[in-house]
Amino acid sequence: MRRLFSVALLAVWAPIAVASELSDTRKAELRHMVLHDCGSCHGMTMKGGLGSALRPVDLEGTDADSLAYIILNGVPGKPMPAWRALINEDEAKWIAEALTKGLIK
């Protein structure tokens, strides 16, 4: 039981692995999702709205792994939903890195 708890705890808190290479098609799909689905709360230009701003200047100093974790798991008590059912860890990591680098506009 203790080992199972340790494994579960590690799975929750372990840093998300570096994103594997995604196809250009999948990157385009993710970019579209961020602009339209995420943009409905974070603003169509990522300047904020119901959700916080997601421009590189606003995310400066934010760790991409932490951002990917939020994307996957949401924020309890806030309107930020978990996207884990629709994207995997590599895709969340790519989105986080793309947002911090200004690749999604």
Phi and psi in radians as a Rosetta constraint file:
Dihedral C 1 N 2 CA 2 C 2 CIRCULARHARMONIC -1.090 0.35
Dihedral N 2 CA 2 C 2 N 3 CIRCULARHARMONIC -0.691 0.35
Dihedral C 2 N 3 CA 3 C 3 CIRCULARHARMONIC -1.128 0.35
Dihedral N 3 CA 3 C 3 N 4 CIRCULARHARMONIC -0.724 0.35
Dihedral C 3 N 4 CA 4 C 4 CIRCULARHARMONIC -1.074 0.35
Dihedral N 4 CA 4 C 4 N 5 CIRCULARHARMONIC -0.739 0.35
Dihedral C 4 N 5 CA 5 C 5 CIRCULARHARMONIC -1.097 0.35
Dihedral N 5 CA 5 C 5 N 6 CIRCULARHARMONIC -0.741 0.35
Dihedral C 5 N 6 CA 6 C 6 CIRCULARHARMONIC -1.102 0.35
Dihedral N 6 CA 6 C 6 N 7 CIRCULARHARMONIC -0.742 0.35
Dihedral C 6 N 7 CA 7 C 7 CIRCULARHARMONIC -1.124 0.35
Dihedral N 7 CA 7 C 7 N 8 CIRCULARHARMONIC -0.751 0.35
Dihedral C 7 N 8 CA 8 C 8 CIRCULARHARMONIC -1.125 0.35
Dihedral N 8 CA 8 C 8 N 9 CIRCULARHARMONIC -0.746 0.35
Dihedral C 8 N 9 CA 9 C 9 CIRCULARHARMONIC -1.107 0.35
Dihedral N 9 CA 9 C 9 N 10 CIRCULARHARMONIC -0.738 0.35
Dihedral C 9 N 10 CA 10 C 10 CIRCULARHARMONIC -1.094 0.35
Dihedral N 10 CA 10 C 10 N 11 CIRCULARHARMONIC -0.715 0.35
Dihedral C 10 N 11 CA 11 C 11 CIRCULARHARMONIC -1.093 0.35
Dihedral N 11 CA 11 C 11 N 12 CIRCULARHARMONIC -0.602 0.35
Dihedral C 11 N 12 CA 12 C 12 CIRCULARHARMONIC -1.360 0.35
Dihedral N 12 CA 12 C 12 N 13 CIRCULARHARMONIC -0.713 0.35
Dihedral C 12 N 13 CA 13 C 13 CIRCULARHARMONIC -1.763 0.35
Dihedral N 13 CA 13 C 13 N 14 CIRCULARHARMONIC -0.197 0.35
Dihedral C 13 N 14 CA 14 C 14 CIRCULARHARMONIC -1.132 0.35
Dihedral N 14 CA 14 C 14 N 15 CIRCULARHARMONIC 2.461 0.35
Dihedral C 14 N 15 CA 15 C 15 CIRCULARHARMONIC -1.062 0.35
Dihedral N 15 CA 15 C 15 N 16 CIRCULARHARMONIC 2.549 0.35
Dihedral C 15 N 16 CA 16 C 16 CIRCULARHARMONIC -1.265 0.35
Dihedral N 16 CA 16 C 16 N 17 CIRCULARHARMONIC 2.337 0.35
Dihedral C 16 N 17 CA 17 C 17 CIRCULARHARMONIC -1.089 0.35
Dihedral N 17 CA 17 C 17 N 18 CIRCULARHARMONIC 2.724 0.35
Dihedral C 17 N 18 CA 18 C 18 CIRCULARHARMONIC -1.009 0.35
Dihedral N 18 CA 18 C 18 N 19 CIRCULARHARMONIC 2.363 0.35
Dihedral C 18 N 19 CA 19 C 19 CIRCULARHARMONIC -1.067 0.35
Dihedral N 19 CA 19 C 19 N 20 CIRCULARHARMONIC 2.329 0.35
Dihedral C 19 N 20 CA 20 C 20 CIRCULARHARMONIC -1.307 0.35
Dihedral N 20 CA 20 C 20 N 21 CIRCULARHARMONIC 2.889 0.35
Dihedral C 20 N 21 CA 21 C 21 CIRCULARHARMONIC -1.180 0.35
Dihedral N 21 CA 21 C 21 N 22 CIRCULARHARMONIC 2.170 0.35
Dihedral C 21 N 22 CA 22 C 22 CIRCULARHARMONIC -1.719 0.35
Dihedral N 22 CA 22 C 22 N 23 CIRCULARHARMONIC 2.638 0.35
Dihedral C 22 N 23 CA 23 C 23 CIRCULARHARMONIC -1.182 0.35
Dihedral N 23 CA 23 C 23 N 24 CIRCULARHARMONIC 2.740 0.35
Dihedral C 23 N 24 CA 24 C 24 CIRCULARHARMONIC -1.071 0.35
Dihedral N 24 CA 24 C 24 N 25 CIRCULARHARMONIC -0.609 0.35
Dihedral C 24 N 25 CA 25 C 25 CIRCULARHARMONIC -1.108 0.35
Dihedral N 25 CA 25 C 25 N 26 CIRCULARHARMONIC -0.799 0.35
Dihedral C 25 N 26 CA 26 C 26 CIRCULARHARMONIC -1.163 0.35
Dihedral N 26 CA 26 C 26 N 27 CIRCULARHARMONIC -0.684 0.35
Dihedral C 26 N 27 CA 27 C 27 CIRCULARHARMONIC -1.045 0.35
Dihedral N 27 CA 27 C 27 N 28 CIRCULARHARMONIC -0.723 0.35
Dihedral C 27 N 28 CA 28 C 28 CIRCULARHARMONIC -1.114 0.35
Dihedral N 28 CA 28 C 28 N 29 CIRCULARHARMONIC -0.703 0.35
Dihedral C 28 N 29 CA 29 C 29 CIRCULARHARMONIC -1.107 0.35
Dihedral N 29 CA 29 C 29 N 30 CIRCULARHARMONIC -0.752 0.35
Dihedral C 29 N 30 CA 30 C 30 CIRCULARHARMONIC -1.160 0.35
Dihedral N 30 CA 30 C 30 N 31 CIRCULARHARMONIC -0.731 0.35
Dihedral C 30 N 31 CA 31 C 31 CIRCULARHARMONIC -1.024 0.35
Dihedral N 31 CA 31 C 31 N 32 CIRCULARHARMONIC -0.775 0.35
Dihedral C 31 N 32 CA 32 C 32 CIRCULARHARMONIC -1.091 0.35
Dihedral N 32 CA 32 C 32 N 33 CIRCULARHARMONIC -0.772 0.35
Dihedral C 32 N 33 CA 33 C 33 CIRCULARHARMONIC -1.044 0.35
Dihedral N 33 CA 33 C 33 N 34 CIRCULARHARMONIC -0.804 0.35
Dihedral C 33 N 34 CA 34 C 34 CIRCULARHARMONIC -1.095 0.35
Dihedral N 34 CA 34 C 34 N 35 CIRCULARHARMONIC -0.831 0.35
Dihedral C 34 N 35 CA 35 C 35 CIRCULARHARMONIC -1.116 0.35
Dihedral N 35 CA 35 C 35 N 36 CIRCULARHARMONIC -0.658 0.35
Dihedral C 35 N 36 CA 36 C 36 CIRCULARHARMONIC -1.663 0.35
Dihedral N 36 CA 36 C 36 N 37 CIRCULARHARMONIC -0.876 0.35
Dihedral C 36 N 37 CA 37 C 37 CIRCULARHARMONIC -1.346 0.35
Dihedral N 37 CA 37 C 37 N 38 CIRCULARHARMONIC -0.883 0.35
Dihedral C 37 N 38 CA 38 C 38 CIRCULARHARMONIC -1.230 0.35
Dihedral N 38 CA 38 C 38 N 39 CIRCULARHARMONIC -0.630 0.35
Dihedral C 38 N 39 CA 39 C 39 CIRCULARHARMONIC -1.082 0.35
Dihedral N 39 CA 39 C 39 N 40 CIRCULARHARMONIC -0.404 0.35
Dihedral C 39 N 40 CA 40 C 40 CIRCULARHARMONIC -1.121 0.35
Dihedral N 40 CA 40 C 40 N 41 CIRCULARHARMONIC -0.455 0.35
Dihedral C 40 N 41 CA 41 C 41 CIRCULARHARMONIC -1.890 0.35
Dihedral N 41 CA 41 C 41 N 42 CIRCULARHARMONIC -0.667 0.35
Dihedral C 41 N 42 CA 42 C 42 CIRCULARHARMONIC -1.567 0.35
Dihedral N 42 CA 42 C 42 N 43 CIRCULARHARMONIC 0.020 0.35
Dihedral C 42 N 43 CA 43 C 43 CIRCULARHARMONIC 1.629 0.35
Dihedral N 43 CA 43 C 43 N 44 CIRCULARHARMONIC 2.432 0.35
Dihedral C 43 N 44 CA 44 C 44 CIRCULARHARMONIC -1.110 0.35
Dihedral N 44 CA 44 C 44 N 45 CIRCULARHARMONIC -0.372 0.35
Dihedral C 44 N 45 CA 45 C 45 CIRCULARHARMONIC -1.879 0.35
Dihedral N 45 CA 45 C 45 N 46 CIRCULARHARMONIC 0.249 0.35
Dihedral C 45 N 46 CA 46 C 46 CIRCULARHARMONIC 1.099 0.35
Dihedral N 46 CA 46 C 46 N 47 CIRCULARHARMONIC 0.368 0.35
Dihedral C 46 N 47 CA 47 C 47 CIRCULARHARMONIC -1.524 0.35
Dihedral N 47 CA 47 C 47 N 48 CIRCULARHARMONIC 0.031 0.35
Dihedral C 47 N 48 CA 48 C 48 CIRCULARHARMONIC 1.814 0.35
Dihedral N 48 CA 48 C 48 N 49 CIRCULARHARMONIC 2.879 0.35
Dihedral C 48 N 49 CA 49 C 49 CIRCULARHARMONIC -3.100 0.35
Dihedral N 49 CA 49 C 49 N 50 CIRCULARHARMONIC -2.133 0.35
Dihedral C 49 N 50 CA 50 C 50 CIRCULARHARMONIC -1.058 0.35
Dihedral N 50 CA 50 C 50 N 51 CIRCULARHARMONIC -0.717 0.35
Dihedral C 50 N 51 CA 51 C 51 CIRCULARHARMONIC -1.673 0.35
Dihedral N 51 CA 51 C 51 N 52 CIRCULARHARMONIC 2.904 0.35
Dihedral C 51 N 52 CA 52 C 52 CIRCULARHARMONIC -1.216 0.35
Dihedral N 52 CA 52 C 52 N 53 CIRCULARHARMONIC 2.852 0.35
Dihedral C 52 N 53 CA 53 C 53 CIRCULARHARMONIC -1.182 0.35
Dihedral N 53 CA 53 C 53 N 54 CIRCULARHARMONIC 2.522 0.35
Dihedral C 53 N 54 CA 54 C 54 CIRCULARHARMONIC -2.163 0.35
Dihedral N 54 CA 54 C 54 N 55 CIRCULARHARMONIC 0.487 0.35
Dihedral C 54 N 55 CA 55 C 55 CIRCULARHARMONIC -1.435 0.35
Dihedral N 55 CA 55 C 55 N 56 CIRCULARHARMONIC 2.742 0.35
Dihedral C 55 N 56 CA 56 C 56 CIRCULARHARMONIC -0.927 0.35
Dihedral N 56 CA 56 C 56 N 57 CIRCULARHARMONIC -0.692 0.35
Dihedral C 56 N 57 CA 57 C 57 CIRCULARHARMONIC -1.099 0.35
Dihedral N 57 CA 57 C 57 N 58 CIRCULARHARMONIC -0.595 0.35
Dihedral C 57 N 58 CA 58 C 58 CIRCULARHARMONIC -1.363 0.35
Dihedral N 58 CA 58 C 58 N 59 CIRCULARHARMONIC -0.452 0.35
Dihedral C 58 N 59 CA 59 C 59 CIRCULARHARMONIC -1.702 0.35
Dihedral N 59 CA 59 C 59 N 60 CIRCULARHARMONIC 0.048 0.35
Dihedral C 59 N 60 CA 60 C 60 CIRCULARHARMONIC -0.932 0.35
Dihedral N 60 CA 60 C 60 N 61 CIRCULARHARMONIC 2.261 0.35
Dihedral C 60 N 61 CA 61 C 61 CIRCULARHARMONIC 1.486 0.35
Dihedral N 61 CA 61 C 61 N 62 CIRCULARHARMONIC -0.077 0.35
Dihedral C 61 N 62 CA 62 C 62 CIRCULARHARMONIC -1.478 0.35
Dihedral N 62 CA 62 C 62 N 63 CIRCULARHARMONIC 2.251 0.35
Dihedral C 62 N 63 CA 63 C 63 CIRCULARHARMONIC -1.272 0.35
Dihedral N 63 CA 63 C 63 N 64 CIRCULARHARMONIC 2.264 0.35
Dihedral C 63 N 64 CA 64 C 64 CIRCULARHARMONIC -1.072 0.35
Dihedral N 64 CA 64 C 64 N 65 CIRCULARHARMONIC -0.593 0.35
Dihedral C 64 N 65 CA 65 C 65 CIRCULARHARMONIC -1.128 0.35
Dihedral N 65 CA 65 C 65 N 66 CIRCULARHARMONIC -0.716 0.35
Dihedral C 65 N 66 CA 66 C 66 CIRCULARHARMONIC -1.148 0.35
Dihedral N 66 CA 66 C 66 N 67 CIRCULARHARMONIC -0.722 0.35
Dihedral C 66 N 67 CA 67 C 67 CIRCULARHARMONIC -1.121 0.35
Dihedral N 67 CA 67 C 67 N 68 CIRCULARHARMONIC -0.744 0.35
Dihedral C 67 N 68 CA 68 C 68 CIRCULARHARMONIC -1.081 0.35
Dihedral N 68 CA 68 C 68 N 69 CIRCULARHARMONIC -0.676 0.35
Dihedral C 68 N 69 CA 69 C 69 CIRCULARHARMONIC -1.066 0.35
Dihedral N 69 CA 69 C 69 N 70 CIRCULARHARMONIC -0.762 0.35
Dihedral C 69 N 70 CA 70 C 70 CIRCULARHARMONIC -1.125 0.35
Dihedral N 70 CA 70 C 70 N 71 CIRCULARHARMONIC -0.743 0.35
Dihedral C 70 N 71 CA 71 C 71 CIRCULARHARMONIC -1.021 0.35
Dihedral N 71 CA 71 C 71 N 72 CIRCULARHARMONIC -0.795 0.35
Dihedral C 71 N 72 CA 72 C 72 CIRCULARHARMONIC -1.250 0.35
Dihedral N 72 CA 72 C 72 N 73 CIRCULARHARMONIC -0.672 0.35
Dihedral C 72 N 73 CA 73 C 73 CIRCULARHARMONIC -1.926 0.35
Dihedral N 73 CA 73 C 73 N 74 CIRCULARHARMONIC -0.137 0.35
Dihedral C 73 N 74 CA 74 C 74 CIRCULARHARMONIC 1.258 0.35
Dihedral N 74 CA 74 C 74 N 75 CIRCULARHARMONIC -3.020 0.35
Dihedral C 74 N 75 CA 75 C 75 CIRCULARHARMONIC -2.242 0.35
Dihedral N 75 CA 75 C 75 N 76 CIRCULARHARMONIC 1.941 0.35
Dihedral C 75 N 76 CA 76 C 76 CIRCULARHARMONIC -0.992 0.35
Dihedral N 76 CA 76 C 76 N 77 CIRCULARHARMONIC 2.392 0.35
Dihedral C 76 N 77 CA 77 C 77 CIRCULARHARMONIC 1.408 0.35
Dihedral N 77 CA 77 C 77 N 78 CIRCULARHARMONIC -0.013 0.35
Dihedral C 77 N 78 CA 78 C 78 CIRCULARHARMONIC -2.136 0.35
Dihedral N 78 CA 78 C 78 N 79 CIRCULARHARMONIC 2.864 0.35
Dihedral C 78 N 79 CA 79 C 79 CIRCULARHARMONIC -1.312 0.35
Dihedral N 79 CA 79 C 79 N 80 CIRCULARHARMONIC 0.051 0.35
Dihedral C 79 N 80 CA 80 C 80 CIRCULARHARMONIC -1.315 0.35
Dihedral N 80 CA 80 C 80 N 81 CIRCULARHARMONIC 1.933 0.35
Dihedral C 80 N 81 CA 81 C 81 CIRCULARHARMONIC -1.427 0.35
Dihedral N 81 CA 81 C 81 N 82 CIRCULARHARMONIC 2.854 0.35
Dihedral C 81 N 82 CA 82 C 82 CIRCULARHARMONIC -1.424 0.35
Dihedral N 82 CA 82 C 82 N 83 CIRCULARHARMONIC 2.363 0.35
Dihedral C 82 N 83 CA 83 C 83 CIRCULARHARMONIC -1.840 0.35
Dihedral N 83 CA 83 C 83 N 84 CIRCULARHARMONIC 0.124 0.35
Dihedral C 83 N 84 CA 84 C 84 CIRCULARHARMONIC -0.958 0.35
Dihedral N 84 CA 84 C 84 N 85 CIRCULARHARMONIC -0.530 0.35
Dihedral C 84 N 85 CA 85 C 85 CIRCULARHARMONIC -1.256 0.35
Dihedral N 85 CA 85 C 85 N 86 CIRCULARHARMONIC -0.323 0.35
Dihedral C 85 N 86 CA 86 C 86 CIRCULARHARMONIC -1.935 0.35
Dihedral N 86 CA 86 C 86 N 87 CIRCULARHARMONIC -0.391 0.35
Dihedral C 86 N 87 CA 87 C 87 CIRCULARHARMONIC -2.371 0.35
Dihedral N 87 CA 87 C 87 N 88 CIRCULARHARMONIC 2.761 0.35
Dihedral C 87 N 88 CA 88 C 88 CIRCULARHARMONIC -1.750 0.35
Dihedral N 88 CA 88 C 88 N 89 CIRCULARHARMONIC -3.135 0.35
Dihedral C 88 N 89 CA 89 C 89 CIRCULARHARMONIC -1.093 0.35
Dihedral N 89 CA 89 C 89 N 90 CIRCULARHARMONIC -0.725 0.35
Dihedral C 89 N 90 CA 90 C 90 CIRCULARHARMONIC -1.092 0.35
Dihedral N 90 CA 90 C 90 N 91 CIRCULARHARMONIC -0.685 0.35
Dihedral C 90 N 91 CA 91 C 91 CIRCULARHARMONIC -1.205 0.35
Dihedral N 91 CA 91 C 91 N 92 CIRCULARHARMONIC -0.699 0.35
Dihedral C 91 N 92 CA 92 C 92 CIRCULARHARMONIC -1.114 0.35
Dihedral N 92 CA 92 C 92 N 93 CIRCULARHARMONIC -0.710 0.35
Dihedral C 92 N 93 CA 93 C 93 CIRCULARHARMONIC -1.116 0.35
Dihedral N 93 CA 93 C 93 N 94 CIRCULARHARMONIC -0.733 0.35
Dihedral C 93 N 94 CA 94 C 94 CIRCULARHARMONIC -1.101 0.35
Dihedral N 94 CA 94 C 94 N 95 CIRCULARHARMONIC -0.775 0.35
Dihedral C 94 N 95 CA 95 C 95 CIRCULARHARMONIC -1.039 0.35
Dihedral N 95 CA 95 C 95 N 96 CIRCULARHARMONIC -0.821 0.35
Dihedral C 95 N 96 CA 96 C 96 CIRCULARHARMONIC -1.043 0.35
Dihedral N 96 CA 96 C 96 N 97 CIRCULARHARMONIC -0.814 0.35
Dihedral C 96 N 97 CA 97 C 97 CIRCULARHARMONIC -1.159 0.35
Dihedral N 97 CA 97 C 97 N 98 CIRCULARHARMONIC -0.697 0.35
Dihedral C 97 N 98 CA 98 C 98 CIRCULARHARMONIC -1.123 0.35
Dihedral N 98 CA 98 C 98 N 99 CIRCULARHARMONIC -0.696 0.35
Dihedral C 98 N 99 CA 99 C 99 CIRCULARHARMONIC -1.151 0.35
Dihedral N 99 CA 99 C 99 N 100 CIRCULARHARMONIC -0.767 0.35
Dihedral C 99 N 100 CA 100 C 100 CIRCULARHARMONIC -1.209 0.35
Dihedral N 100 CA 100 C 100 N 101 CIRCULARHARMONIC -0.442 0.35
Dihedral C 100 N 101 CA 101 C 101 CIRCULARHARMONIC -1.681 0.35
Dihedral N 101 CA 101 C 101 N 102 CIRCULARHARMONIC -0.024 0.35
Dihedral C 101 N 102 CA 102 C 102 CIRCULARHARMONIC 1.308 0.35
Dihedral N 102 CA 102 C 102 N 103 CIRCULARHARMONIC 0.440 0.35
Dihedral C 102 N 103 CA 103 C 103 CIRCULARHARMONIC -1.472 0.35
Dihedral N 103 CA 103 C 103 N 104 CIRCULARHARMONIC -0.160 0.35
Dihedral C 103 N 104 CA 104 C 104 CIRCULARHARMONIC -2.049 0.35
Dihedral N 104 CA 104 C 104 N 105 CIRCULARHARMONIC 1.999 0.35
